[in-house]
Amino acid sequence: MRSKSDLPTKLCVACGRPFTWRKTWARDWDNVKYCSDRCRTVGAPPPTPRPG
C-alpha cells in the first residue's frame, strides 16, 4: 500500500493547482491535464501576450 504522498502529482493546466494520481487515470496518466471536470470545461487560460 502506498501513502498519498508517494503518488505522482501534476499541475492542472486550467487552475494551476497540484493534483495527485488516481486509480481511474492509471491507463491514461500521461494524457491527464486537468484536475476536475470543471477545469476541463473551462479549459486552459489564454496565453498572455509578450511585450516586445
N, C-alpha and C positions, 0 to 999 in steps of 0.2 A: 504494500500500500504506500502510495506517495503522499506526501503532505502537499498542501496547496502551494506553498512557497517553492516547491520543486518543479512545478509545471511551467511550461514555456509561456511567455507573455508577448503581446504585440501592442502597438498603439493604434487606436481607431483612427481611420482616415478622416472621418467627419468631425468628431469631437476632440480627438487628441488624448483621450483617456486610455490608460493601460487596461487590457483585459487578458484573462488567462484562458488557456486551452480548456475546451470542453469535450467530453466524450462524443457528442453528436458531431463535432467538427473533425474527428480523428482522420477520416479518409480525405478531407479537403482542407486541412490546416494551412497549406501553402497558399491557398486562394482566398482565405478569410481575410476581409479588410475592415469590417465593421463590427462593433461590439454588440449591436442590438438591431432589431427590425426598424426602430425609429431612426437610427443613424443611417441605415441602408436606404430608407425612403428619402431622407433629406439629401444624402449624398455628400460628396467631398465639397468643401468650400471653394469658391472660385479663387484662382491664383491671384496673388497680389502683384500689381504691376511694379516692375523695377524702374527706379528713376534712371534716366540717362539715355 
